[in-house]
Amino acid sequence: MNPAGAGPVQILNFSMGGVRLWSAKPLKTGERANVKMEIGPVKWSGRVKVVTCESHDDDGFAVGCEFAANEMSRRVA
């Protein structure tokens, strides 16, 4: 994940609607990022939007993200 250099994150939970991550750095609500996963031969990437960011004392941040629609494919009326 790389919104403004957030660096590597750890996936805590992955679902159809989004992903919950652990990050050493806080992320801003509304910020968008790319998430890339590699599990053996399986590779996946997607665009997400930060919905929540909760501090866990000195142990980093739990970041809730929802999968974002592809802004490039939106039609302008």
PyMOL Python script that loads the backbone (N, CA, C, O; Angstrom):
from pymol import cmd

cmd.read_pdbstr("""\
ATOM      1  N   MET A   1       0.851  -1.169   0.000  1.00  0.00           N
ATOM      2  CA  MET A   1       0.000   0.000   0.000  1.00  0.00           C
ATOM      3  C   MET A   1       0.892   1.227   0.000  1.00  0.00           C
ATOM      4  O   MET A   1       1.881   1.276   0.732  1.00  0.00           O
ATOM      5  N   ASN A   2       0.554   2.218  -0.816  1.00  0.00           N
ATOM      6  CA  ASN A   2       1.435   3.366  -0.889  1.00  0.00           C
ATOM      7  C   ASN A   2       0.705   4.690  -1.063  1.00  0.00           C
ATOM      8  O   ASN A   2       0.778   5.290  -2.136  1.00  0.00           O
ATOM      9  N   PRO A   3      -0.002   5.163  -0.028  1.00  0.00           N
ATOM     10  CA  PRO A   3      -0.494   6.528  -0.108  1.00  0.00           C
ATOM     11  C   PRO A   3       0.549   7.436   0.517  1.00  0.00           C
ATOM     12  O   PRO A   3       0.751   7.384   1.731  1.00  0.00           O
ATOM     13  N   ALA A   4       1.198   8.242  -0.250  1.00  0.00           N
ATOM     14  CA  ALA A   4       2.199   9.196   0.235  1.00  0.00           C
ATOM     15  C   ALA A   4       3.256   8.525   1.102  1.00  0.00           C
ATOM     16  O   ALA A   4       3.656   9.067   2.133  1.00  0.00           O
ATOM     17  N   GLY A   5       3.704   7.353   0.687  1.00  0.00           N
ATOM     18  CA  GLY A   5       4.808   6.688   1.382  1.00  0.00           C
ATOM     19  C   GLY A   5       4.443   6.034   2.697  1.00  0.00           C
ATOM     20  O   GLY A   5       5.261   6.018   3.617  1.00  0.00           O
ATOM     21  N   ALA A   6       3.233   5.491   2.816  1.00  0.00           N
ATOM     22  CA  ALA A   6       2.830   4.817   4.062  1.00  0.00           C
ATOM     23  C   ALA A   6       3.691   3.595   4.325  1.00  0.00           C
ATOM     24  O   ALA A   6       3.845   3.177   5.473  1.00  0.00           O
ATOM     25  N   GLY A   7       4.251   3.021   3.272  1.00  0.00           N
ATOM     26  CA  GLY A   7       5.110   1.852   3.433  1.00  0.00           C
ATOM     27  C   GLY A   7       4.320   0.572   3.491  1.00  0.00           C
ATOM     28  O   GLY A   7       3.107   0.568   3.278  1.00  0.00           O
ATOM     29  N   PRO A   8       5.009  -0.521   3.780  1.00  0.00           N
ATOM     30  CA  PRO A   8       4.328  -1.821   3.831  1.00  0.00           C
ATOM     31  C   PRO A   8       3.340  -1.890   4.988  1.00  0.00           C
ATOM     32  O   PRO A   8       3.549  -1.286   6.040  1.00  0.00           O
ATOM     33  N   VAL A   9       2.274  -2.627   4.778  1.00  0.00           N
ATOM     34  CA  VAL A   9       1.250  -2.831   5.797  1.00  0.00           C
ATOM     35  C   VAL A   9       1.006  -4.326   5.939  1.00  0.00           C
ATOM     36  O   VAL A   9       1.453  -5.123   5.114  1.00  0.00           O
ATOM     37  N   GLN A  10       0.293  -4.691   6.988  1.00  0.00           N
ATOM     38  CA  GLN A  10      -0.070  -6.094   7.202  1.00  0.00           C
ATOM     39  C   GLN A  10      -1.583  -6.200   7.104  1.00  0.00           C
ATOM     40  O   GLN A  10      -2.302  -5.405   7.709  1.00  0.00           O
ATOM     41  N   ILE A  11      -2.071  -7.172   6.351  1.00  0.00           N
ATOM     42  CA  ILE A  11      -3.514  -7.375   6.211  1.00  0.00           C
ATOM     43  C   ILE A  11      -4.025  -8.107   7.446  1.00  0.00           C
ATOM     44  O   ILE A  11      -3.534  -9.181   7.794  1.00  0.00           O
ATOM     45  N   LEU A  12      -5.026  -7.505   8.108  1.00  0.00           N
ATOM     46  CA  LEU A  12      -5.645  -8.118   9.277  1.00  0.00           C
ATOM     47  C   LEU A  12      -6.907  -8.870   8.906  1.00  0.00           C
ATOM     48  O   LEU A  12      -7.209  -9.911   9.491  1.00  0.00           O
ATOM     49  N   ASN A  13      -7.656  -8.342   7.926  1.00  0.00           N
ATOM     50  CA  ASN A  13      -8.922  -8.939   7.521  1.00  0.00           C
ATOM     51  C   ASN A  13      -9.208  -8.514   6.087  1.00  0.00           C
ATOM     52  O   ASN A  13      -8.991  -7.362   5.713  1.00  0.00           O
ATOM     53  N   PHE A  14      -9.692  -9.448   5.299  1.00  0.00           N
ATOM     54  CA  PHE A  14      -9.982  -9.196   3.888  1.00  0.00           C
ATOM     55  C   PHE A  14     -11.387  -9.704   3.619  1.00  0.00           C
ATOM     56  O   PHE A  14     -11.701 -10.850   3.939  1.00  0.00           O
ATOM     57  N   SER A  15     -12.251  -8.854   3.025  1.00  0.00           N
ATOM     58  CA  SER A  15     -13.623  -9.277   2.741  1.00  0.00           C
ATOM     59  C   SER A  15     -14.039  -8.782   1.358  1.00  0.00           C
ATOM     60  O   SER A  15     -13.250  -8.160   0.647  1.00  0.00           O
ATOM     61  N   MET A  16     -15.276  -9.062   0.992  1.00  0.00           N
ATOM     62  CA  MET A  16     -15.788  -8.628  -0.307  1.00  0.00           C
ATOM     63  C   MET A  16     -15.903  -7.101  -0.398  1.00  0.00           C
ATOM     64  O   MET A  16     -15.816  -6.538  -1.489  1.00  0.00           O
ATOM     65  N   GLY A  17     -16.098  -6.434   0.739  1.00  0.00           N
ATOM     66  CA  GLY A  17     -16.305  -4.992   0.726  1.00  0.00           C
ATOM     67  C   GLY A  17     -15.068  -4.158   0.962  1.00  0.00           C
ATOM     68  O   GLY A  17     -15.030  -2.976   0.620  1.00  0.00           O
ATOM     69  N   GLY A  18     -14.039  -4.784   1.556  1.00  0.00           N
ATOM     70  CA  GLY A  18     -12.850  -3.997   1.861  1.00  0.00           C
ATOM     71  C   GLY A  18     -11.780  -4.799   2.570  1.00  0.00           C
ATOM     72  O   GLY A  18     -11.766  -6.029   2.532  1.00  0.00           O
ATOM     73  N   VAL A  19     -10.891  -4.075   3.214  1.00  0.00           N
ATOM     74  CA  VAL A  19      -9.750  -4.706   3.868  1.00  0.00           C
ATOM     75  C   VAL A  19      -9.391  -3.911   5.115  1.00  0.00           C
ATOM     76  O   VAL A  19      -9.472  -2.682   5.117  1.00  0.00           O
ATOM     77  N   ARG A  20      -8.997  -4.605   6.170  1.00  0.00           N
ATOM     78  CA  ARG A  20      -8.518  -3.964   7.399  1.00  0.00           C
ATOM     79  C   ARG A  20      -7.029  -4.241   7.487  1.00  0.00           C
ATOM     80  O   ARG A  20      -6.584  -5.381   7.352  1.00  0.00           O
ATOM     81  N   LEU A  21      -6.262  -3.176   7.715  1.00  0.00           N
ATOM     82  CA  LEU A  21      -4.808  -3.266   7.677  1.00  0.00           C
ATOM     83  C   LEU A  21      -4.184  -2.789   8.977  1.00  0.00           C
ATOM     84  O   LEU A  21      -4.812  -2.043   9.729  1.00  0.00           O
ATOM     85  N   TRP A  22      -2.962  -3.209   9.247  1.00  0.00           N
ATOM     86  CA  TRP A  22      -2.134  -2.627  10.298  1.00  0.00           C
ATOM     87  C   TRP A  22      -1.069  -1.811   9.590  1.00  0.00           C
ATOM     88  O   TRP A  22      -0.455  -2.271   8.627  1.00  0.00           O
ATOM     89  N   SER A  23      -0.853  -0.590  10.079  1.00  0.00           N
ATOM     90  CA  SER A  23       0.154   0.286   9.512  1.00  0.00           C
ATOM     91  C   SER A  23       0.962   0.922  10.642  1.00  0.00           C
ATOM     92  O   SER A  23       0.421   1.227  11.705  1.00  0.00           O
ATOM     93  N   ALA A  24       2.241   1.118  10.410  1.00  0.00           N
ATOM     94  CA  ALA A  24       3.084   1.801  11.387  1.00  0.00           C
ATOM     95  C   ALA A  24       2.802   3.300  11.389  1.00  0.00           C
ATOM     96  O   ALA A  24       3.102   3.988  12.364  1.00  0.00           O
ATOM     97  N   LYS A  25       2.221   3.810  10.292  1.00  0.00           N
ATOM     98  CA  LYS A  25       1.936   5.242  10.158  1.00  0.00           C
ATOM     99  C   LYS A  25       0.438   5.459  10.026  1.00  0.00           C
ATOM    100  O   LYS A  25      -0.260   4.614   9.466  1.00  0.00           O
ATOM    101  N   PRO A  26      -0.073   6.591  10.539  1.00  0.00           N
ATOM    102  CA  PRO A  26      -1.506   6.869  10.394  1.00  0.00           C
ATOM    103  C   PRO A  26      -1.849   7.249   8.957  1.00  0.00           C
ATOM    104  O   PRO A  26      -1.028   7.814   8.235  1.00  0.00           O
ATOM    105  N   LEU A  27      -3.072   6.930   8.561  1.00  0.00           N
ATOM    106  CA  LEU A  27      -3.576   7.315   7.244  1.00  0.00           C
ATOM    107  C   LEU A  27      -4.819   8.161   7.438  1.00  0.00           C
ATOM    108  O   LEU A  27      -5.573   7.949   8.388  1.00  0.00           O
ATOM    109  N   LYS A  28      -5.039   9.109   6.556  1.00  0.00           N
ATOM    110  CA  LYS A  28      -6.170  10.029   6.677  1.00  0.00           C
ATOM    111  C   LYS A  28      -7.434   9.424   6.087  1.00  0.00           C
ATOM    112  O   LYS A  28      -7.397   8.779   5.039  1.00  0.00           O
ATOM    113  N   THR A  29      -8.557   9.639   6.772  1.00  0.00           N
ATOM    114  CA  THR A  29      -9.856   9.219   6.264  1.00  0.00           C
ATOM    115  C   THR A  29     -10.101   9.894   4.916  1.00  0.00           C
ATOM    116  O   THR A  29      -9.885  11.096   4.767  1.00  0.00           O
ATOM    117  N   GLY A  30     -10.551   9.116   3.944  1.00  0.00           N
ATOM    118  CA  GLY A  30     -10.799   9.631   2.601  1.00  0.00           C
ATOM    119  C   GLY A  30      -9.617   9.466   1.660  1.00  0.00           C
ATOM    120  O   GLY A  30      -9.769   9.574   0.443  1.00  0.00           O
ATOM    121  N   GLU A  31      -8.442   9.206   2.218  1.00  0.00           N
ATOM    122  CA  GLU A  31      -7.245   9.009   1.391  1.00  0.00           C
ATOM    123  C   GLU A  31      -7.413   7.747   0.547  1.00  0.00           C
ATOM    124  O   GLU A  31      -8.027   6.778   0.996  1.00  0.00           O
ATOM    125  N   ARG A  32      -6.878   7.752  -0.657  1.00  0.00           N
ATOM    126  CA  ARG A  32      -6.953   6.587  -1.544  1.00  0.00           C
ATOM    127  C   ARG A  32      -5.567   5.996  -1.728  1.00  0.00           C
ATOM    128  O   ARG A  32      -4.556   6.694  -1.666  1.00  0.00           O
ATOM    129  N   ALA A  33      -5.549   4.694  -1.955  1.00  0.00           N
ATOM    130  CA  ALA A  33      -4.270   4.006  -2.089  1.00  0.00           C
ATOM    131  C   ALA A  33      -4.442   2.763  -2.952  1.00  0.00           C
ATOM    132  O   ALA A  33      -5.561   2.336  -3.237  1.00  0.00           O
ATOM    133  N   ASN A  34      -3.325   2.197  -3.358  1.00  0.00           N
ATOM    134  CA  ASN A  34      -3.314   0.923  -4.058  1.00  0.00           C
ATOM    135  C   ASN A  34      -2.833  -0.147  -3.091  1.00  0.00           C
ATOM    136  O   ASN A  34      -1.860   0.055  -2.363  1.00  0.00           O
ATOM    137  N   VAL A  35      -3.514  -1.278  -3.087  1.00  0.00           N
ATOM    138  CA  VAL A  35      -3.113  -2.415  -2.267  1.00  0.00           C
ATOM    139  C   VAL A  35      -2.691  -3.529  -3.204  1.00  0.00           C
ATOM    140  O   VAL A  35      -3.408  -3.866  -4.146  1.00  0.00           O
ATOM    141  N   LYS A  36      -1.516  -4.104  -2.940  1.00  0.00           N
ATOM    142  CA  LYS A  36      -1.027  -5.232  -3.737  1.00  0.00           C
ATOM    143  C   LYS A  36      -0.767  -6.399  -2.797  1.00  0.00           C
ATOM    144  O   LYS A  36      -0.146  -6.241  -1.747  1.00  0.00           O
ATOM    145  N   MET A  37      -1.252  -7.576  -3.190  1.00  0.00           N
ATOM    146  CA  MET A  37      -1.057  -8.794  -2.409  1.00  0.00           C
ATOM    147  C   MET A  37      -0.426  -9.865  -3.271  1.00  0.00           C
ATOM    148  O   MET A  37      -0.747 -10.012  -4.450  1.00  0.00           O
ATOM    149  N   GLU A  38       0.474 -10.608  -2.661  1.00  0.00           N
ATOM    150  CA  GLU A  38       1.057 -11.777  -3.323  1.00  0.00           C
ATOM    151  C   GLU A  38       1.052 -12.928  -2.340  1.00  0.00           C
ATOM    152  O   GLU A  38       1.661 -12.853  -1.273  1.00  0.00           O
ATOM    153  N   ILE A  39       0.361 -13.992  -2.708  1.00  0.00           N
ATOM    154  CA  ILE A  39       0.323 -15.200  -1.896  1.00  0.00           C
ATOM    155  C   ILE A  39       0.739 -16.340  -2.812  1.00  0.00           C
ATOM    156  O   ILE A  39      -0.066 -16.847  -3.593  1.00  0.00           O
ATOM    157  N   GLY A  40       1.997 -16.737  -2.712  1.00  0.00           N
ATOM    158  CA  GLY A  40       2.514 -17.750  -3.624  1.00  0.00           C
ATOM    159  C   GLY A  40       2.392 -17.255  -5.052  1.00  0.00           C
ATOM    160  O   GLY A  40       2.856 -16.158  -5.365  1.00  0.00           O
ATOM    161  N   PRO A  41       1.775 -18.045  -5.930  1.00  0.00           N
ATOM    162  CA  PRO A  41       1.652 -17.636  -7.324  1.00  0.00           C
ATOM    163  C   PRO A  41       0.481 -16.675  -7.581  1.00  0.00           C
ATOM    164  O   PRO A  41       0.350 -16.139  -8.682  1.00  0.00           O
ATOM    165  N   VAL A  42      -0.368 -16.457  -6.567  1.00  0.00           N
ATOM    166  CA  VAL A  42      -1.538 -15.594  -6.738  1.00  0.00           C
ATOM    167  C   VAL A  42      -1.163 -14.144  -6.456  1.00  0.00           C
ATOM    168  O   VAL A  42      -0.618 -13.823  -5.399  1.00  0.00           O
ATOM    169  N   LYS A  43      -1.464 -13.271  -7.423  1.00  0.00           N
ATOM    170  CA  LYS A  43      -1.188 -11.846  -7.264  1.00  0.00           C
ATOM    171  C   LYS A  43      -2.484 -11.082  -7.491  1.00  0.00           C
ATOM    172  O   LYS A  43      -3.246 -11.392  -8.406  1.00  0.00           O
ATOM    173  N   TRP A  44      -2.731 -10.066  -6.639  1.00  0.00           N
ATOM    174  CA  TRP A  44      -3.939  -9.263  -6.732  1.00  0.00           C
ATOM    175  C   TRP A  44      -3.592  -7.814  -6.387  1.00  0.00           C
ATOM    176  O   TRP A  44      -2.736  -7.563  -5.539  1.00  0.00           O
ATOM    177  N   SER A  45      -4.248  -6.879  -7.035  1.00  0.00           N
ATOM    178  CA  SER A  45      -4.093  -5.477  -6.659  1.00  0.00           C
ATOM    179  C   SER A  45      -5.437  -4.785  -6.829  1.00  0.00           C
ATOM    180  O   SER A  45      -6.250  -5.174  -7.666  1.00  0.00           O
ATOM    181  N   GLY A  46      -5.654  -3.763  -6.029  1.00  0.00           N
ATOM    182  CA  GLY A  46      -6.910  -3.030  -6.102  1.00  0.00           C
ATOM    183  C   GLY A  46      -6.777  -1.662  -5.463  1.00  0.00           C
ATOM    184  O   GLY A  46      -5.824  -1.391  -4.732  1.00  0.00           O
ATOM    185  N   ARG A  47      -7.730  -0.820  -5.744  1.00  0.00           N
ATOM    186  CA  ARG A  47      -7.758   0.545  -5.227  1.00  0.00           C
ATOM    187  C   ARG A  47      -8.675   0.577  -4.009  1.00  0.00           C
ATOM    188  O   ARG A  47      -9.764   0.004  -4.040  1.00  0.00           O
ATOM    189  N   VAL A  48      -8.243   1.246  -2.934  1.00  0.00           N
ATOM    190  CA  VAL A  48      -9.037   1.343  -1.716  1.00  0.00           C
ATOM    191  C   VAL A  48      -9.136   2.784  -1.248  1.00  0.00           C
ATOM    192  O   VAL A  48      -8.329   3.637  -1.618  1.00  0.00           O
ATOM    193  N   LYS A  49     -10.155   3.034  -0.419  1.00  0.00           N
ATOM    194  CA  LYS A  49     -10.339   4.335   0.215  1.00  0.00           C
ATOM    195  C   LYS A  49     -10.353   4.120   1.717  1.00  0.00           C
ATOM    196  O   LYS A  49     -11.069   3.248   2.209  1.00  0.00           O
ATOM    197  N   VAL A  50      -9.565   4.909   2.461  1.00  0.00           N
ATOM    198  CA  VAL A  50      -9.492   4.798   3.923  1.00  0.00           C
ATOM    199  C   VAL A  50     -10.794   5.305   4.530  1.00  0.00           C
ATOM    200  O   VAL A  50     -11.246   6.410   4.230  1.00  0.00           O
ATOM    201  N   VAL A  51     -11.398   4.468   5.402  1.00  0.00           N
ATOM    202  CA  VAL A  51     -12.648   4.814   6.062  1.00  0.00           C
ATOM    203  C   VAL A  51     -12.406   5.125   7.539  1.00  0.00           C
ATOM    204  O   VAL A  51     -13.009   6.047   8.087  1.00  0.00           O
ATOM    205  N   THR A  52     -11.528   4.358   8.181  1.00  0.00           N
ATOM    206  CA  THR A  52     -11.199   4.580   9.588  1.00  0.00           C
ATOM    207  C   THR A  52      -9.703   4.384   9.806  1.00  0.00           C
ATOM    208  O   THR A  52      -9.041   3.662   9.061  1.00  0.00           O
ATOM    209  N   CYS A  53      -9.188   5.037  10.836  1.00  0.00           N
ATOM    210  CA  CYS A  53      -7.798   4.836  11.251  1.00  0.00           C
ATOM    211  C   CYS A  53      -7.755   4.985  12.766  1.00  0.00           C
ATOM    212  O   CYS A  53      -7.926   6.082  13.299  1.00  0.00           O
ATOM    213  N   GLU A  54      -7.525   3.867  13.453  1.00  0.00           N
ATOM    214  CA  GLU A  54      -7.548   3.848  14.918  1.00  0.00           C
ATOM    215  C   GLU A  54      -6.154   3.592  15.463  1.00  0.00           C
ATOM    216  O   GLU A  54      -5.477   2.652  15.047  1.00  0.00           O
ATOM    217  N   SER A  55      -5.731   4.431  16.394  1.00  0.00           N
ATOM    218  CA  SER A  55      -4.426   4.270  17.028  1.00  0.00           C
ATOM    219  C   SER A  55      -4.478   3.140  18.051  1.00  0.00           C
ATOM    220  O   SER A  55      -5.457   3.002  18.784  1.00  0.00           O
ATOM    221  N   HIS A  56      -3.428   2.343  18.095  1.00  0.00           N
ATOM    222  CA  HIS A  56      -3.300   1.281  19.084  1.00  0.00           C
ATOM    223  C   HIS A  56      -2.073   1.566  19.935  1.00  0.00           C
ATOM    224  O   HIS A  56      -1.069   0.857  19.865  1.00  0.00           O
ATOM    225  N   ASP A  57      -2.173   2.625  20.744  1.00  0.00           N
ATOM    226  CA  ASP A  57      -1.091   3.087  21.610  1.00  0.00           C
ATOM    227  C   ASP A  57       0.186   3.252  20.805  1.00  0.00           C
ATOM    228  O   ASP A  57       0.201   3.988  19.818  1.00  0.00           O
ATOM    229  N   ASP A  58       1.248   2.588  21.205  1.00  0.00           N
ATOM    230  CA  ASP A  58       2.518   2.694  20.486  1.00  0.00           C
ATOM    231  C   ASP A  58       2.717   1.535  19.513  1.00  0.00           C
ATOM    232  O   ASP A  58       3.827   1.300  19.035  1.00  0.00           O
ATOM    233  N   ASP A  59       1.634   0.812  19.224  1.00  0.00           N
ATOM    234  CA  ASP A  59       1.742  -0.385  18.394  1.00  0.00           C
ATOM    235  C   ASP A  59       1.201  -0.179  16.986  1.00  0.00           C
ATOM    236  O   ASP A  59       0.843  -1.157  16.329  1.00  0.00           O
ATOM    237  N   GLY A  60       1.128   1.052  16.501  1.00  0.00           N
ATOM    238  CA  GLY A  60       0.685   1.295  15.135  1.00  0.00           C
ATOM    239  C   GLY A  60      -0.781   1.643  15.044  1.00  0.00           C
ATOM    240  O   GLY A  60      -1.395   2.089  16.013  1.00  0.00           O
ATOM    241  N   PHE A  61      -1.338   1.431  13.852  1.00  0.00           N
ATOM    242  CA  PHE A  61      -2.690   1.871  13.541  1.00  0.00           C
ATOM    243  C   PHE A  61      -3.456   0.778  12.811  1.00  0.00           C
ATOM    244  O   PHE A  61      -2.917   0.112  11.928  1.00  0.00           O
ATOM    245  N   ALA A  62      -4.727   0.599  13.190  1.00  0.00           N
ATOM    246  CA  ALA A  62      -5.632  -0.292  12.470  1.00  0.00           C
ATOM    247  C   ALA A  62      -6.391   0.582  11.479  1.00  0.00           C
ATOM    248  O   ALA A  62      -7.055   1.541  11.871  1.00  0.00           O
ATOM    249  N   VAL A  63      -6.292   0.250  10.197  1.00  0.00           N
ATOM    250  CA  VAL A  63      -6.858   1.078   9.134  1.00  0.00           C
ATOM    251  C   VAL A  63      -7.934   0.279   8.399  1.00  0.00           C
ATOM    252  O   VAL A  63      -7.661  -0.791   7.856  1.00  0.00           O
ATOM    253  N   GLY A  64      -9.147   0.805   8.388  1.00  0.00           N
ATOM    254  CA  GLY A  64     -10.250   0.186   7.666  1.00  0.00           C
ATOM    255  C   GLY A  64     -10.399   0.835   6.307  1.00  0.00           C
ATOM    256  O   GLY A  64     -10.501   2.057   6.205  1.00  0.00           O
ATOM    257  N   CYS A  65     -10.413   0.023   5.264  1.00  0.00           N
ATOM    258  CA  CYS A  65     -10.511   0.538   3.897  1.00  0.00           C
ATOM    259  C   CYS A  65     -11.643  -0.162   3.151  1.00  0.00           C
ATOM    260  O   CYS A  65     -11.900  -1.349   3.352  1.00  0.00           O
ATOM    261  N   GLU A  66     -12.313   0.599   2.288  1.00  0.00           N
ATOM    262  CA  GLU A  66     -13.306  -0.011   1.407  1.00  0.00           C
ATOM    263  C   GLU A  66     -12.746  -0.009  -0.002  1.00  0.00           C
ATOM    264  O   GLU A  66     -11.973   0.875  -0.371  1.00  0.00           O
ATOM    265  N   PHE A  67     -13.137  -0.995  -0.785  1.00  0.00           N
ATOM    266  CA  PHE A  67     -12.690  -1.038  -2.168  1.00  0.00           C
ATOM    267  C   PHE A  67     -13.318   0.133  -2.915  1.00  0.00           C
ATOM    268  O   PHE A  67     -14.521   0.372  -2.813  1.00  0.00           O
ATOM    269  N   ALA A  68     -12.506   0.851  -3.656  1.00  0.00           N
ATOM    270  CA  ALA A  68     -12.962   2.044  -4.384  1.00  0.00           C
ATOM    271  C   ALA A  68     -13.242   1.684  -5.833  1.00  0.00           C
ATOM    272  O   ALA A  68     -12.538   0.876  -6.441  1.00  0.00           O
ATOM    273  N   ALA A  69     -14.279   2.298  -6.369  1.00  0.00           N
ATOM    274  CA  ALA A  69     -14.578   2.118  -7.790  1.00  0.00           C
ATOM    275  C   ALA A  69     -13.476   2.787  -8.598  1.00  0.00           C
ATOM    276  O   ALA A  69     -12.816   3.710  -8.120  1.00  0.00           O
ATOM    277  N   ASN A  70     -13.290   2.334  -9.778  1.00  0.00           N
ATOM    278  CA  ASN A  70     -12.289   2.906 -10.657  1.00  0.00           C
ATOM    279  C   ASN A  70     -12.772   4.269 -11.153  1.00  0.00           C
ATOM    280  O   ASN A  70     -13.701   4.353 -11.957  1.00  0.00           O
ATOM    281  N   GLU A  71     -12.130   5.336 -10.664  1.00  0.00           N
ATOM    282  CA  GLU A  71     -12.548   6.685 -11.046  1.00  0.00           C
ATOM    283  C   GLU A  71     -12.395   6.921 -12.542  1.00  0.00           C
ATOM    284  O   GLU A  71     -13.135   7.722 -13.113  1.00  0.00           O
ATOM    285  N   MET A  72     -11.467   6.251 -13.180  1.00  0.00           N
ATOM    286  CA  MET A  72     -11.218   6.450 -14.602  1.00  0.00           C
ATOM    287  C   MET A  72     -12.397   5.960 -15.448  1.00  0.00           C
ATOM    288  O   MET A  72     -12.601   6.449 -16.559  1.00  0.00           O
ATOM    289  N   SER A  73     -13.169   5.006 -14.938  1.00  0.00           N
ATOM    290  CA  SER A  73     -14.250   4.439 -15.734  1.00  0.00           C
ATOM    291  C   SER A  73     -15.579   5.185 -15.552  1.00  0.00           C
ATOM    292  O   SER A  73     -16.565   4.872 -16.219  1.00  0.00           O
ATOM    293  N   ARG A  74     -15.600   6.167 -14.651  1.00  0.00           N
ATOM    294  CA  ARG A  74     -16.844   6.916 -14.441  1.00  0.00           C
ATOM    295  C   ARG A  74     -17.151   7.795 -15.643  1.00  0.00           C
ATOM    296  O   ARG A  74     -16.253   8.392 -16.237  1.00  0.00           O
ATOM    297  N   ARG A  75     -18.419   7.867 -15.990  1.00  0.00           N
ATOM    298  CA  ARG A  75     -18.837   8.709 -17.111  1.00  0.00           C
ATOM    299  C   ARG A  75     -19.254  10.056 -16.570  1.00  0.00           C
ATOM    300  O   ARG A  75     -19.915  10.144 -15.536  1.00  0.00           O
ATOM    301  N   VAL A  76     -18.876  11.080 -17.256  1.00  0.00           N
ATOM    302  CA  VAL A  76     -19.276  12.437 -16.894  1.00  0.00           C
ATOM    303  C   VAL A  76     -20.481  12.808 -17.741  1.00  0.00           C
ATOM    304  O   VAL A  76     -20.434  12.718 -18.967  1.00  0.00           O
ATOM    305  N   ALA A  77     -21.567  13.226 -17.087  1.00  0.00           N
ATOM    306  CA  ALA A  77     -22.796  13.552 -17.820  1.00  0.00           C
ATOM    307  C   ALA A  77     -22.814  14.996 -18.255  1.00  0.00           C
ATOM    308  O   ALA A  77     -23.775  15.440 -18.883  1.00  0.00           O
TER     309      ALA A  77
END
""", "prot")
cmd.dss("prot")
cmd.show_as("cartoon", "prot")
cmd.util.cbc("prot")
cmd.orient("prot")
